[in-house]
Amino acid sequence: MSKIIIGIHGLGNKPSKRVLEKWWKISIKKGLKEIQRPHRRINFKLVYWAHFLHPTPLKRRIKNKKDPLYIEFPYTPIIQRNLKEKPSEFRKNMLHYFGDQLDRIMLNDDLTINFSSISDFIITHFFSDLAKYYTKEAIGQTGSGESAKDIICSHLADVLKKYRKKKICLIAHSMGSIIAYDVLTEFVPDVKIDTLITIGSPLGLPVIKSKMASERKNKFIQKVDLNVPENIVSHWYNLSDLLDKIAFNYELGDDYEPNSKNIRVTDKVVINHYAYQGKKNPHKSYGYLQTPEMAEIIDTFLSQKEHTLFHRIKNILKKEKTI
C-alpha cells in the first residue's frame, strides 16, 4: 500500500492552490532536511477550500500592504533555530490552569455552553469564516444551495475517498482541524486514516467543543462526548506552540476520549519559529510544518514498512528455515 500526505489549510483567504500547495510541500521537505532525513519522493496533496468563501486568492505580485489581496505572511524557511530552546514550563502550566478554568466557566457537563451570546459575538467578529461554516445559510458561489459546511466537508471527503486505498497521513491546520474532525466523524467514517496531525488547532476551545456537541445532538446522536474518530487507526498527534493564541487550549488529550482501538491524542508542545520581515507568527502553518517534531512524525510515517500478505508469508518461511 502506497502512502500519501494530505493537508488541509486553515481559515482566511489564501494564495492560489498551486502556490499554497507548493509552500506546504517545501515546508515539509525543509523540516525533514533539518533532521537529516530527507525523502526524495513525497506524495502530497493539499485540500484547498478558501475559494468557496474568498473567490479571489491573495496575489504574490501585490506589494501594497493595504491591498486586501496582499500576502502578509508568505512561505519563508526557518533559518535561525535554537535547538536547545524549550517551551516555558511556567506558561505551559499557566495555560493548562486557565484552560481548565475556562472550561468550567463556559461549559456544562453536557457540553452546552454558557454565555452563548458572547461566544457567538467572538466567532462572528473575529472568525468570519468559522461563522459562515456554522451558519445553515447557503453560499452562492457554487449555485448548489448547500451550506458552507456541507460544501467544504464534501470537498475534503471526496479527496479522502479518492485515496482510500492508500495509507493516509492527514495534516490539518487551524480551522482545517475542525473540518477534518467533522469529515472523519460524519462524512467518511469508513475511510481509514493512518495518522492525523492537527497543528495550531482550536479543537480544545469551549465554543468549538460546544458547537460540535450541539451538531451531534441535532443529528439525534445520543452520545455527545467527543472522542478520537473511529477511523484513525494508528495516531492522532496534536502540535501546539504555547504562544499560538488559536491553540490556547494546547492539550486535546483531556478533551477527546480514546476510540475503540484505544487510539489517543498525543499532544506535543513545539516552538513555531515562523517570522517574516521581523514579525513573528507562531500560528503559521509553514512554521509548524518545519518543526523537528513534525519532521519526526512524517519521517516515521514515510519510513513504515508495509506488512503485506506476501511479506508475512516470506517472514514465516524464513523463520521455518532457521528452526
Summary of the structure (lengths in Angstrom):
residues: 323
radius of gyration: 20.4
end to end distance: 30.8
largest distance: 74.7
contacts: 973
relative contact order: 0.16
helix: 40%
strand: 17%
